[in-house]
Amino acid sequence: MQLLTFKEAQNKLEVPYDRMYKFTQFYYFPTIRIGHKVLVNEEELDKWVEATPGYRTLEYKKIGSSYILPIYYKVENNNNSKLLSSKEIQRKLKLGKTTFYKLANLRCSPIIKIGSRYYVSEYELSLWINQLTGSKIIL
């Protein structure tokens, strides 16, 4: 699982900033918000692009505070994964040390503490990110 920043995802989709911003407002668009940082799951983004032909030209209607959403389907991975250390988690989620520790101490986080070290199964982290896709985590 590779996470892209907002700008990297915008460059990959080759869309203007305002359209990319609208995409990140969709519930089914594969984003995760950690604090103010917006990250996009690259594998899920590829699936979303395949399921949403013409995404560059589609007009989305606003209803209340949200937009009409394109639908795509998530596929879960098998459970053959390794245990990630705190540094690997930080690299994967593109987080600094302080934000990582705030995230690790959330009750909903799959990150476990053994002694003074933090670990998480790569599979559990992937499931957690898929579950939180479209959500905002307030630290």
C-alpha positions as CSV (number, residue, x, y, z in Angstrom):
1,M,0.0,0.0,0.0
2,Q,1.4,3.3,-1.1
3,L,0.1,6.7,0.2
4,L,0.3,9.8,-1.9
5,T,0.1,13.4,-0.8
6,F,-2.6,15.7,-2.2
7,K,-0.2,17.2,-4.7
8,E,1.1,13.7,-5.9
9,A,-2.4,12.4,-6.4
10,Q,-3.3,15.6,-8.3
11,N,-0.3,15.1,-10.6
12,K,-1.2,11.4,-11.1
13,L,-4.8,12.2,-12.1
14,E,-3.7,15.3,-14.1
15,V,-6.6,17.4,-12.8
16,P,-6.7,21.0,-11.6
17,Y,-6.5,21.8,-7.9
18,D,-10.2,22.7,-7.5
19,R,-11.3,19.4,-9.1
20,M,-8.9,17.4,-6.9
21,Y,-10.2,19.2,-3.9
22,K,-13.8,18.2,-4.8
23,F,-12.7,14.6,-5.2
24,T,-11.3,14.6,-1.7
25,Q,-14.7,15.7,-0.4
26,F,-16.3,12.5,-1.8
27,Y,-17.0,9.7,0.8
28,Y,-15.9,7.0,-1.7
29,F,-12.7,8.8,-2.8
30,P,-9.8,7.0,-1.2
31,T,-8.5,9.7,1.1
32,I,-7.5,9.7,4.7
33,R,-7.1,12.9,6.7
34,I,-4.7,12.9,9.6
35,G,-4.9,16.3,11.2
36,H,-4.8,18.7,8.3
37,K,-2.8,16.4,6.0
38,V,-4.7,14.7,3.2
39,L,-3.3,11.4,2.0
40,V,-4.6,9.2,-0.9
41,N,-4.3,5.4,-1.1
42,E,-2.6,4.8,-4.5
43,E,-4.0,1.3,-5.0
44,E,-7.6,2.4,-4.2
45,L,-7.1,5.5,-6.3
46,D,-6.3,3.3,-9.3
47,K,-9.5,1.2,-8.6
48,W,-11.5,4.5,-8.3
49,V,-10.2,5.7,-11.7
50,E,-11.1,2.4,-13.4
51,A,-14.6,2.6,-11.9
52,T,-15.1,6.3,-12.7
53,P,-14.6,6.7,-16.5
54,G,-14.5,10.3,-17.5
55,Y,-13.7,11.6,-14.0
56,R,-11.9,14.6,-15.6
57,T,-15.1,15.9,-17.2
58,L,-17.9,14.7,-14.9
59,E,-20.0,17.3,-13.3
60,Y,-20.9,16.5,-9.7
61,K,-23.9,18.1,-8.1
62,K,-23.7,19.5,-4.6
63,I,-26.5,18.3,-2.2
64,G,-26.3,20.0,1.2
65,S,-22.6,20.0,2.2
66,S,-21.6,17.0,0.1
67,Y,-21.4,16.0,-3.5
68,I,-23.1,13.2,-5.4
69,L,-20.6,10.4,-5.3
70,P,-19.2,8.0,-7.8
71,I,-19.2,4.4,-6.5
72,Y,-16.4,2.0,-6.5
73,Y,-15.7,-1.3,-4.7
74,K,-12.9,-2.1,-2.2
75,V,-11.1,-5.4,-2.3
76,E,-9.5,-6.6,1.0
77,N,-6.0,-8.1,1.0
78,N,-5.0,-11.5,2.4
79,N,-3.3,-11.7,5.8
80,N,0.3,-12.4,4.7
81,S,1.9,-9.3,6.1
82,K,4.8,-8.2,8.2
83,L,5.1,-6.3,11.4
84,L,6.0,-2.6,10.9
85,S,8.0,-0.6,13.3
86,S,7.3,3.1,14.2
87,K,9.8,4.4,11.7
88,E,8.3,2.3,8.9
89,I,4.8,3.4,9.9
90,Q,5.9,7.1,9.8
91,R,7.4,6.6,6.3
92,K,4.3,4.8,5.1
93,L,1.9,7.4,6.4
94,K,4.3,10.3,5.6
95,L,4.0,11.6,9.2
96,G,6.4,13.4,11.5
97,K,7.3,12.0,14.9
98,T,4.9,14.2,16.9
99,T,1.9,13.4,14.7
100,F,2.8,9.7,14.7
101,Y,2.8,9.6,18.5
102,K,-0.5,11.4,18.7
103,L,-2.0,8.9,16.2
104,A,-0.5,5.9,18.0
105,N,-2.2,6.9,21.2
106,L,-5.7,7.1,19.8
107,R,-8.0,4.3,21.0
108,C,-9.1,3.5,17.5
109,S,-5.6,3.1,16.2
110,P,-4.4,-0.5,15.4
111,I,-0.8,0.5,16.5
112,I,0.3,-1.4,19.6
113,K,2.9,-0.5,22.2
114,I,5.2,-3.2,23.4
115,G,7.5,-1.9,26.1
116,S,8.5,1.5,24.7
117,R,8.2,0.5,21.0
118,Y,5.3,0.8,18.6
119,Y,4.3,-1.9,16.1
120,V,1.4,-2.7,13.7
121,S,0.7,-5.4,11.3
122,E,0.9,-4.2,7.7
123,Y,-2.4,-5.9,7.0
124,E,-4.1,-4.3,10.0
125,L,-2.8,-0.9,9.1
126,S,-4.1,-1.4,5.5
127,L,-7.6,-2.4,6.8
128,W,-7.6,0.6,9.2
129,I,-6.8,3.0,6.5
130,N,-9.4,1.5,4.2
131,Q,-11.9,1.8,7.0
132,L,-11.0,5.4,7.6
133,T,-11.0,6.4,3.9
134,G,-13.1,9.5,3.6
135,S,-12.8,10.3,7.3
136,K,-10.9,12.9,9.2
137,I,-8.8,12.1,12.3
138,I,-8.7,14.9,14.8
139,L,-5.6,14.7,16.9
